Amino acid sequence: MGKGDRKTRKGKIAIRSYGNVRPHKVKAKTAAPAAKKPAAPKPAVKKAAPAARKAAPKKTG
């Protein structure tokens, strides 16, 4: 169990390979968005516009 063993970490380093014992560092998930299914677009919900305010009656007096 040493440099010649392909199943150990030391062996993976010696033969310069990667695997379950010595996984590669994975970059951020933004690297592969194409593999993911596109999300269904959410229906646009419009907020009701505020009611138009009437001008306050002018005070006379």
N, C-alpha and C positions, 0 to 999 in steps of 0.2 A: 504494500500500500504506500505508494509514493509518487514520484514523478511520472512513472510509466502507467499508472492506473487511471484509466479514462473516467472512472466513476467518482473520483474524489476531486476536491477543489484544487489541490496541489497538482494533480494530473491534468486538469483542465487548463490551468495556468501554463504548465509545461508545454502542452501541445497547442496552446493558443486557440482554444475553442470555448464555446459557451454552452450552457445547458441548464438543467434544473439545479445543479449544485452551484453553478456560477452564472446566475442570470445577468443579462445586460441591463443597464440602467435605462428605464423607459422614459422618453421625453413626455412633455405635457400632453394631455389628451387632445389638444387642439391640432395635433399633427395628423390625425386620421379621422376627419369628420365625414368623409365619403363612405366609410364602412357602415356608419350608423344610418338607420332608416330616417328619412325626414319626418319631422313631427307634423301632425295634421294642424293646419292653421286654425287658430281659435277664432270664433266668430267675433267680429268687432262689435263691441257694446258701446253705443253712443250715449253720453249723458244728456239728459234733457236740458235744454238751454234755460237759464233762469228767466222767469216771466218779466216782461218789460214793465218797468215801474212808471207809474204816471207821475207827472210833475205835481208837487204839492201845491194846493191852491194858495194864491197870493193873499196875504193878509191885508185887509184894508181897515184903516181905522184911526 
